[in-house]
Amino acid sequence: MNKFMLIVLACTSLTGCISLAEHIDQGGCTDGYYDGTKKAVKIGTLVPPFFLDVPFSAVMDTILLPVDAFCHI
């Protein structure tokens, strides 16, 4: 049971992490739209557990879409 809780905790702590990391690393403005989701898919092909982050990164990128649009004006 402890291993299961550890896995659940690890998975929930990674939600949207790649999307946030992309925005923080680039000072709030990314190079394009949905960069966090694209990077999550790319990393997920190398490290399969990162595929769990793809839908959460997509949601986070959607929430941050107005910020990205403002940066590209």
Buried (B, 14 or more C-beta within 10 A) or exposed (E): EEEEEEEEEEEEEBBBBBBBBBBEEEEEEBEEBBBBBBBBBEBBEEEEEBEBBBEBBBBBBEEBEEEBEEBEE
